[in-house]
Amino acid sequence: MAVRVFIYAYRKPTIDLPTFKARYEAHVQLVPRLAGEDFPLSHKRSYLARTTVDSSPR
């Protein structure tokens, strides 16, 4: 059975991109331990680099 999971993680403006990636990679290593043998054989991660900063709506 095939399962797809999409995780949309947003970086806080106070955290730079290398720090965000390092923290994400450290936390994603917990998933195989939690999922056990149900963890997929392969997975892919992509990072979108934004060149502008959007202000959040109030």
Backbone atoms as SQL, in Angstrom:
CREATE TABLE atoms (id INTEGER PRIMARY KEY, chain TEXT, resi INTEGER, resn TEXT, atom TEXT, x REAL, y REAL, z REAL);
INSERT INTO atoms VALUES
  (1, 'A', 1, 'MET', 'N', 0.844, -1.171, 0.000),
  (2, 'A', 1, 'MET', 'CA', 0.000, 0.000, 0.000),
  (3, 'A', 1, 'MET', 'C', 0.897, 1.244, 0.000),
  (4, 'A', 2, 'ALA', 'N', 0.623, 2.154, -0.914),
  (5, 'A', 2, 'ALA', 'CA', 1.405, 3.385, -1.016),
  (6, 'A', 2, 'ALA', 'C', 0.747, 4.502, -0.215),
  (7, 'A', 3, 'VAL', 'N', 1.557, 5.238, 0.503),
  (8, 'A', 3, 'VAL', 'CA', 1.068, 6.358, 1.304),
  (9, 'A', 3, 'VAL', 'C', 1.949, 7.563, 1.024),
  (10, 'A', 4, 'ARG', 'N', 1.321, 8.710, 0.842),
  (11, 'A', 4, 'ARG', 'CA', 2.076, 9.950, 0.658),
  (12, 'A', 4, 'ARG', 'C', 1.796, 10.877, 1.824),
  (13, 'A', 5, 'VAL', 'N', 2.844, 11.478, 2.309),
  (14, 'A', 5, 'VAL', 'CA', 2.716, 12.440, 3.399),
  (15, 'A', 5, 'VAL', 'C', 3.440, 13.713, 2.979),
  (16, 'A', 6, 'PHE', 'N', 2.756, 14.815, 3.098),
  (17, 'A', 6, 'PHE', 'CA', 3.356, 16.109, 2.795),
  (18, 'A', 6, 'PHE', 'C', 3.459, 16.903, 4.091),
  (19, 'A', 7, 'ILE', 'N', 4.625, 17.418, 4.350),
  (20, 'A', 7, 'ILE', 'CA', 4.828, 18.250, 5.530),
  (21, 'A', 7, 'ILE', 'C', 5.244, 19.638, 5.051),
  (22, 'A', 8, 'TYR', 'N', 4.449, 20.600, 5.406),
  (23, 'A', 8, 'TYR', 'CA', 4.767, 21.983, 5.080),
  (24, 'A', 8, 'TYR', 'C', 5.244, 22.660, 6.358),
  (25, 'A', 9, 'ALA', 'N', 6.516, 22.871, 6.446),
  (26, 'A', 9, 'ALA', 'CA', 7.098, 23.493, 7.637),
  (27, 'A', 9, 'ALA', 'C', 7.566, 24.895, 7.259),
  (28, 'A', 10, 'TYR', 'N', 7.161, 25.851, 8.042),
  (29, 'A', 10, 'TYR', 'CA', 7.537, 27.237, 7.785),
  (30, 'A', 10, 'TYR', 'C', 8.615, 27.676, 8.762),
  (31, 'A', 11, 'ARG', 'N', 9.570, 28.392, 8.219),
  (32, 'A', 11, 'ARG', 'CA', 10.682, 28.888, 9.021),
  (33, 'A', 11, 'ARG', 'C', 10.309, 30.232, 9.630),
  (34, 'A', 12, 'LYS', 'N', 10.602, 30.380, 10.902),
  (35, 'A', 12, 'LYS', 'CA', 10.387, 31.674, 11.552),
  (36, 'A', 12, 'LYS', 'C', 11.377, 32.681, 10.975),
  (37, 'A', 13, 'PRO', 'N', 10.972, 33.930, 10.845),
  (38, 'A', 13, 'PRO', 'CA', 11.882, 34.939, 10.295),
  (39, 'A', 13, 'PRO', 'C', 13.163, 35.109, 11.109),
  (40, 'A', 14, 'THR', 'N', 13.138, 34.727, 12.376),
  (41, 'A', 14, 'THR', 'CA', 14.318, 34.897, 13.228),
  (42, 'A', 14, 'THR', 'C', 15.334, 33.769, 13.072),
  (43, 'A', 15, 'ILE', 'N', 14.995, 32.729, 12.311),
  (44, 'A', 15, 'ILE', 'CA', 15.894, 31.581, 12.119),
  (45, 'A', 15, 'ILE', 'C', 16.408, 31.604, 10.687),
  (46, 'A', 16, 'ASP', 'N', 17.725, 31.509, 10.512),
  (47, 'A', 16, 'ASP', 'CA', 18.270, 31.500, 9.158),
  (48, 'A', 16, 'ASP', 'C', 18.087, 30.116, 8.528),
  (49, 'A', 17, 'LEU', 'N', 18.219, 30.054, 7.202),
  (50, 'A', 17, 'LEU', 'CA', 17.944, 28.820, 6.468),
  (51, 'A', 17, 'LEU', 'C', 18.843, 27.651, 6.875),
  (52, 'A', 18, 'PRO', 'N', 20.167, 27.819, 7.026),
  (53, 'A', 18, 'PRO', 'CA', 20.997, 26.677, 7.445),
  (54, 'A', 18, 'PRO', 'C', 20.596, 26.113, 8.813),
  (55, 'A', 19, 'THR', 'N', 20.226, 26.979, 9.746),
  (56, 'A', 19, 'THR', 'CA', 19.789, 26.519, 11.063),
  (57, 'A', 19, 'THR', 'C', 18.474, 25.766, 10.953),
  (58, 'A', 20, 'PHE', 'N', 17.549, 26.279, 10.143),
  (59, 'A', 20, 'PHE', 'CA', 16.264, 25.610, 9.942),
  (60, 'A', 20, 'PHE', 'C', 16.468, 24.206, 9.367),
  (61, 'A', 21, 'LYS', 'N', 17.303, 24.103, 8.335),
  (62, 'A', 21, 'LYS', 'CA', 17.564, 22.795, 7.725),
  (63, 'A', 21, 'LYS', 'C', 18.180, 21.830, 8.728),
  (64, 'A', 22, 'ALA', 'N', 19.123, 22.299, 9.513),
  (65, 'A', 22, 'ALA', 'CA', 19.780, 21.430, 10.500),
  (66, 'A', 22, 'ALA', 'C', 18.784, 20.940, 11.541),
  (67, 'A', 23, 'ARG', 'N', 17.927, 21.818, 12.015),
  (68, 'A', 23, 'ARG', 'CA', 16.924, 21.414, 13.011),
  (69, 'A', 23, 'ARG', 'C', 15.919, 20.440, 12.411),
  (70, 'A', 24, 'TYR', 'N', 15.493, 20.710, 11.172),
  (71, 'A', 24, 'TYR', 'CA', 14.532, 19.823, 10.512),
  (72, 'A', 24, 'TYR', 'C', 15.133, 18.431, 10.329),
  (73, 'A', 25, 'GLU', 'N', 16.370, 18.375, 9.859),
  (74, 'A', 25, 'GLU', 'CA', 17.027, 17.081, 9.650),
  (75, 'A', 25, 'GLU', 'C', 17.177, 16.323, 10.962),
  (76, 'A', 26, 'ALA', 'N', 17.460, 17.022, 12.043),
  (77, 'A', 26, 'ALA', 'CA', 17.596, 16.360, 13.344),
  (78, 'A', 26, 'ALA', 'C', 16.256, 15.793, 13.805),
  (79, 'A', 27, 'HIS', 'N', 15.188, 16.545, 13.607),
  (80, 'A', 27, 'HIS', 'CA', 13.878, 16.082, 14.051),
  (81, 'A', 27, 'HIS', 'C', 13.319, 14.982, 13.152),
  (82, 'A', 28, 'VAL', 'N', 13.609, 15.048, 11.852),
  (83, 'A', 28, 'VAL', 'CA', 13.061, 14.040, 10.941),
  (84, 'A', 28, 'VAL', 'C', 13.692, 12.666, 11.201),
  (85, 'A', 29, 'GLN', 'N', 14.844, 12.626, 11.847),
  (86, 'A', 29, 'GLN', 'CA', 15.469, 11.344, 12.193),
  (87, 'A', 29, 'GLN', 'C', 14.682, 10.605, 13.268),
  (88, 'A', 30, 'LEU', 'N', 13.813, 11.299, 13.971),
  (89, 'A', 30, 'LEU', 'CA', 12.977, 10.652, 14.981),
  (90, 'A', 30, 'LEU', 'C', 11.859, 9.821, 14.348),
  (91, 'A', 31, 'VAL', 'N', 11.437, 10.182, 13.154),
  (92, 'A', 31, 'VAL', 'CA', 10.296, 9.525, 12.515),
  (93, 'A', 31, 'VAL', 'C', 10.524, 8.032, 12.296),
  (94, 'A', 32, 'PRO', 'N', 11.671, 7.576, 11.774),
  (95, 'A', 32, 'PRO', 'CA', 11.855, 6.131, 11.609),
  (96, 'A', 32, 'PRO', 'C', 11.763, 5.371, 12.930),
  (97, 'A', 33, 'ARG', 'N', 12.246, 5.980, 14.001),
  (98, 'A', 33, 'ARG', 'CA', 12.159, 5.303, 15.303),
  (99, 'A', 33, 'ARG', 'C', 10.715, 5.196, 15.770),
  (100, 'A', 34, 'LEU', 'N', 9.928, 6.218, 15.490),
  (101, 'A', 34, 'LEU', 'CA', 8.528, 6.200, 15.903),
  (102, 'A', 34, 'LEU', 'C', 7.679, 5.305, 15.001),
  (103, 'A', 35, 'ALA', 'N', 7.969, 5.298, 13.695),
  (104, 'A', 35, 'ALA', 'CA', 7.170, 4.518, 12.743),
  (105, 'A', 35, 'ALA', 'C', 7.589, 3.056, 12.696),
  (106, 'A', 36, 'GLY', 'N', 8.817, 2.772, 13.104),
  (107, 'A', 36, 'GLY', 'CA', 9.289, 1.386, 13.082),
  (108, 'A', 36, 'GLY', 'C', 9.388, 0.849, 11.665),
  (109, 'A', 37, 'GLU', 'N', 8.933, -0.367, 11.470),
  (110, 'A', 37, 'GLU', 'CA', 9.050, -1.006, 10.152),
  (111, 'A', 37, 'GLU', 'C', 8.066, -0.430, 9.139),
  (112, 'A', 38, 'ASP', 'N', 7.154, 0.434, 9.564),
  (113, 'A', 38, 'ASP', 'CA', 6.207, 1.065, 8.648),
  (114, 'A', 38, 'ASP', 'C', 6.800, 2.289, 7.954),
  (115, 'A', 39, 'PHE', 'N', 8.006, 2.670, 8.337),
  (116, 'A', 39, 'PHE', 'CA', 8.654, 3.814, 7.698),
  (117, 'A', 39, 'PHE', 'C', 8.939, 3.464, 6.243),
  (118, 'A', 40, 'PRO', 'N', 8.704, 4.393, 5.302),
  (119, 'A', 40, 'PRO', 'CA', 8.910, 4.083, 3.881),
  (120, 'A', 40, 'PRO', 'C', 10.370, 3.776, 3.551),
  (121, 'A', 41, 'LEU', 'N', 10.536, 3.022, 2.486),
  (122, 'A', 41, 'LEU', 'CA', 11.881, 2.659, 2.044),
  (123, 'A', 41, 'LEU', 'C', 12.625, 3.856, 1.467),
  (124, 'A', 42, 'SER', 'N', 11.895, 4.810, 0.936),
  (125, 'A', 42, 'SER', 'CA', 12.537, 6.006, 0.395),
  (126, 'A', 42, 'SER', 'C', 11.694, 7.228, 0.746),
  (127, 'A', 43, 'HIS', 'N', 12.356, 8.352, 0.790),
  (128, 'A', 43, 'HIS', 'CA', 11.666, 9.607, 1.032),
  (129, 'A', 43, 'HIS', 'C', 12.477, 10.736, 0.410),
  (130, 'A', 44, 'LYS', 'N', 11.816, 11.856, 0.171),
  (131, 'A', 44, 'LYS', 'CA', 12.448, 12.977, -0.511),
  (132, 'A', 44, 'LYS', 'C', 12.105, 14.264, 0.234),
  (133, 'A', 45, 'ARG', 'N', 13.082, 15.137, 0.355),
  (134, 'A', 45, 'ARG', 'CA', 12.866, 16.437, 0.979),
  (135, 'A', 45, 'ARG', 'C', 13.288, 17.529, 0.003),
  (136, 'A', 46, 'SER', 'N', 12.504, 18.585, -0.023),
  (137, 'A', 46, 'SER', 'CA', 12.817, 19.739, -0.863),
  (138, 'A', 46, 'SER', 'C', 12.659, 21.005, -0.042),
  (139, 'A', 47, 'TYR', 'N', 13.514, 21.955, -0.295),
  (140, 'A', 47, 'TYR', 'CA', 13.445, 23.243, 0.389),
  (141, 'A', 47, 'TYR', 'C', 13.240, 24.322, -0.663),
  (142, 'A', 48, 'LEU', 'N', 12.270, 25.185, -0.427),
  (143, 'A', 48, 'LEU', 'CA', 12.035, 26.309, -1.319),
  (144, 'A', 48, 'LEU', 'C', 12.720, 27.535, -0.741),
  (145, 'A', 49, 'ALA', 'N', 13.603, 28.121, -1.511),
  (146, 'A', 49, 'ALA', 'CA', 14.303, 29.325, -1.061),
  (147, 'A', 49, 'ALA', 'C', 13.523, 30.540, -1.548),
  (148, 'A', 50, 'ARG', 'N', 13.010, 31.304, -0.622),
  (149, 'A', 50, 'ARG', 'CA', 12.259, 32.505, -0.979),
  (150, 'A', 50, 'ARG', 'C', 13.204, 33.696, -1.012),
  (151, 'A', 51, 'THR', 'N', 12.960, 34.570, -1.976),
  (152, 'A', 51, 'THR', 'CA', 13.810, 35.752, -2.105),
  (153, 'A', 51, 'THR', 'C', 13.150, 36.994, -1.516),
  (154, 'A', 52, 'THR', 'N', 11.854, 36.900, -1.189),
  (155, 'A', 52, 'THR', 'CA', 11.155, 38.025, -0.577),
  (156, 'A', 52, 'THR', 'C', 10.521, 37.569, 0.729),
  (157, 'A', 53, 'VAL', 'N', 10.249, 38.526, 1.577),
  (158, 'A', 53, 'VAL', 'CA', 9.609, 38.227, 2.858),
  (159, 'A', 53, 'VAL', 'C', 8.188, 38.766, 2.807),
  (160, 'A', 54, 'ASP', 'N', 7.221, 37.876, 3.007),
  (161, 'A', 54, 'ASP', 'CA', 5.822, 38.288, 3.046),
  (162, 'A', 54, 'ASP', 'C', 5.451, 38.658, 4.467),
  (163, 'A', 55, 'SER', 'N', 4.706, 39.728, 4.615),
  (164, 'A', 55, 'SER', 'CA', 4.219, 40.068, 5.949),
  (165, 'A', 55, 'SER', 'C', 2.916, 39.323, 6.180),
  (166, 'A', 56, 'SER', 'N', 2.730, 38.828, 7.367),
  (167, 'A', 56, 'SER', 'CA', 1.531, 38.059, 7.673),
  (168, 'A', 56, 'SER', 'C', 0.325, 38.986, 7.802),
  (169, 'A', 57, 'PRO', 'N', -0.858, 38.511, 7.374),
  (170, 'A', 57, 'PRO', 'CA', -2.062, 39.341, 7.505),
  (171, 'A', 57, 'PRO', 'C', -2.464, 39.493, 8.968),
  (172, 'A', 58, 'ARG', 'N', -3.029, 40.600, 9.309),
  (173, 'A', 58, 'ARG', 'CA', -3.436, 40.847, 10.697),
  (174, 'A', 58, 'ARG', 'C', -4.913, 40.819, 10.836);
